[in-house]
Amino acid sequence: MVGAVEAVRGAPAATWLTQHGDPGKWLVLRLARRLCGLTLVELGQRLGGLDYAAVGMALRRLDARLPQDPRLRRIYDQAADKLHVKT
């Protein structure tokens, strides 16, 4: 998931995974949730020890933002296509 988002964004994950407010981390979580079916706890653990509540809230916010932000939607769709995930 991280590799697909890196490829679409054209920037290494190290530059956007730790930036506050950057949606890259949440795109990775959304793709992992769809593709792997991991729980919120598992997702949080795999992405740096995030609390399950923070993961859930971030995914809800991302889901609300995707229809309103064409640039973010394009990045998500392109990354999903690379992973063969239906959006």
Rosetta silent file (secondary structure, phi, psi, omega in degrees, C-alpha in Angstrom):
SEQUENCE: MVGAVEAVRGAPAATWLTQHGDPGKWLVLRLARRLCGLTLVELGQRLGGLDYAAVGMALRRLDARLPQDPRLRRIYDQAADKLHVKT
SCORE:     score description
SCORE:     0.000 S_00000001
   1 L     0.000  -45.327 -179.244    0.000    0.000    0.000 S_00000001
   2 H   -60.942  -42.930 -179.217    2.751    2.411    0.933 S_00000001
   3 H   -62.134  -39.449  179.794    4.567    1.724   -2.340 S_00000001
   4 H   -66.022  -42.707  179.315    1.467    2.424   -4.418 S_00000001
   5 H   -68.657  -38.080  175.930    0.828    5.757   -2.681 S_00000001
   6 H   -59.233  -46.082 -177.722    4.532    6.643   -3.000 S_00000001
   7 H   -62.491  -42.970 -178.332    4.446    5.938   -6.743 S_00000001
   8 H   -70.446  -40.105 -178.381    1.342    8.021   -7.328 S_00000001
   9 H   -79.189  -22.605 -179.522    2.508   10.920   -5.182 S_00000001
  10 L    73.106   24.887  179.844    6.051   10.830   -6.516 S_00000001
  11 L  -142.093  143.223  178.858    7.521   11.232   -3.044 S_00000001
  12 L   -66.600  149.604 -177.803    9.007    8.722   -0.603 S_00000001
  13 H   -58.769  -32.133 -178.338    6.855    7.722    2.342 S_00000001
  14 H   -58.857  -26.979 -178.605    9.433    9.062    4.787 S_00000001
  15 H   -82.514  -26.529 -176.483    8.572   12.602    3.687 S_00000001
  16 H  -114.567  -14.438  179.363    4.793   12.359    4.133 S_00000001
  17 L   -67.138  -29.983 -176.268    4.159    9.666    6.751 S_00000001
  18 L  -103.209   -1.853 -179.695    5.268   11.927    9.583 S_00000001
  19 L   -79.970  127.068  178.880    3.903   15.248    8.304 S_00000001
  20 L   -64.737  130.939  176.689    0.944   16.500   10.296 S_00000001
  21 L    86.464   -5.283  179.512   -2.135   16.899    8.144 S_00000001
  22 L   -79.547  127.676 -175.280   -0.780   14.991    5.165 S_00000001
  23 L   -78.134   -4.128 -178.105   -3.438   12.584    3.854 S_00000001
  24 H   -55.837  -43.562  179.468   -0.909   10.047    2.531 S_00000001
  25 H   -61.423  -40.123 -177.336   -0.964    8.029    5.735 S_00000001
  26 H   -74.443  -30.482  174.007   -4.743    7.876    5.701 S_00000001
  27 H   -64.332  -41.832  177.028   -4.793    6.828    2.047 S_00000001
  28 H   -60.983  -44.671  179.541   -2.522    3.922    2.956 S_00000001
  29 H   -63.023  -42.075 -179.879   -4.841    2.977    5.811 S_00000001
  30 H   -63.478  -44.744  179.072   -7.943    3.145    3.585 S_00000001
  31 H   -64.740  -41.671  179.065   -6.311    0.954    0.925 S_00000001
  32 H   -65.098  -38.453  179.198   -5.072   -1.531    3.520 S_00000001
  33 H   -63.679  -43.775 -179.604   -8.503   -1.726    5.082 S_00000001
  34 H   -70.346  -42.725 -173.485  -10.116   -2.459    1.696 S_00000001
  35 H   -81.124  -42.103 -173.028   -7.477   -4.857    0.424 S_00000001
  36 H  -101.959  -21.364 -178.395   -6.474   -6.726    3.567 S_00000001
  37 L    69.138   27.762  179.596   -9.500   -6.360    5.820 S_00000001
  38 L   -70.242  152.454  175.981   -7.327   -5.565    8.826 S_00000001
  39 L   -74.384  166.849  178.245   -8.945   -4.317   12.019 S_00000001
  40 H   -61.541  -38.087  178.483   -8.439   -0.744   13.176 S_00000001
  41 H   -62.995  -47.013 -179.717   -6.100   -1.987   15.904 S_00000001
  42 H   -63.100  -41.390  177.915   -3.990   -3.930   13.385 S_00000001
  43 H   -61.182  -46.158 -179.997   -3.849   -0.971   11.019 S_00000001
  44 H   -62.019  -40.566  179.087   -2.740    1.341   13.799 S_00000001
  45 H   -64.682  -40.669 -176.686   -0.044   -1.055   14.959 S_00000001
  46 H   -75.259  -16.963  179.767    1.351   -1.485   11.462 S_00000001
  47 L  -114.212   43.179  170.328    1.520    2.228   10.845 S_00000001
  48 L    97.106   19.443  175.415    3.487    3.312   13.862 S_00000001
  49 L    79.445   33.546  177.354    1.400    2.396   16.888 S_00000001
  50 L   -73.725  146.972  176.956   -1.636    4.578   16.261 S_00000001
  51 L   -70.101  143.846 -177.933   -4.630    4.173   18.542 S_00000001
  52 H   -60.094  -34.190  179.548   -7.604    2.369   16.971 S_00000001
  53 H   -66.563  -38.482  177.803   -9.874    5.330   17.715 S_00000001
  54 H   -66.173  -39.441  178.477   -7.525    7.680   15.853 S_00000001
  55 H   -64.077  -46.906  179.883   -7.456    5.304   12.888 S_00000001
  56 H   -60.926  -43.746  179.599  -11.252    5.064   12.828 S_00000001
  57 H   -65.864  -42.003  179.703  -11.708    8.814   13.037 S_00000001
  58 H   -63.456  -40.166  179.088   -9.120    9.435   10.330 S_00000001
  59 H   -67.281  -38.134  176.633  -10.802    6.963    7.993 S_00000001
  60 H   -64.172  -42.954  179.194  -14.198    8.586    8.563 S_00000001
  61 H   -65.158  -40.616  178.516  -12.721   12.013    7.835 S_00000001
  62 H   -64.198  -43.146  178.874  -10.987   10.716    4.723 S_00000001
  63 H   -61.158  -34.193  177.760  -14.216    9.116    3.493 S_00000001
  64 H   -74.924  -30.512 -175.603  -15.997   12.451    3.934 S_00000001
  65 H   -83.786  -31.202 -175.489  -13.207   14.357    2.194 S_00000001
  66 L   -55.239  -45.711 -179.419  -12.701   12.078   -0.843 S_00000001
  67 L   -68.592  -20.194 -175.330  -15.893   13.120   -2.700 S_00000001
  68 L   -97.472  -14.647 -175.077  -15.135   16.819   -2.125 S_00000001
  69 L  -118.674   97.544 -175.263  -11.411   16.891   -3.006 S_00000001
  70 H   -61.378  -35.701  179.481  -10.761   15.939   -6.654 S_00000001
  71 H   -65.530  -46.346  179.010   -6.967   15.907   -6.258 S_00000001
  72 H   -64.586  -40.548  178.534   -7.104   13.578   -3.272 S_00000001
  73 H   -62.510  -40.675  178.853   -9.675   11.374   -5.029 S_00000001
  74 H   -62.598  -44.239  178.855   -7.425   11.127   -8.091 S_00000001
  75 H   -61.949  -45.231  179.811   -4.448   10.047   -5.941 S_00000001
  76 H   -62.131  -46.320 -178.892   -6.587    7.471   -4.142 S_00000001
  77 H   -63.797  -40.728  179.411   -8.029    6.087   -7.385 S_00000001
  78 H   -65.855  -41.957  178.456   -4.610    5.833   -9.039 S_00000001
  79 H   -66.412  -40.284  178.393   -3.119    4.032   -6.025 S_00000001
  80 H   -64.025  -38.662  177.299   -6.119    1.695   -5.884 S_00000001
  81 H   -62.392  -40.834  178.524   -5.702    0.917   -9.590 S_00000001
  82 H   -61.107  -32.077 -177.895   -2.054   -0.010   -8.998 S_00000001
  83 H   -95.984   -1.907 -177.866   -3.197   -2.458   -6.317 S_00000001
  84 L    60.734   44.053  178.061   -6.236   -3.676   -8.301 S_00000001
  85 L  -104.511  130.882  176.161   -8.603   -2.528   -5.567 S_00000001
  86 L   -78.044  133.289 -179.445  -12.157   -1.576   -6.511 S_00000001
  87 L  -100.609    0.000    0.000  -13.092    1.841   -5.153 S_00000001
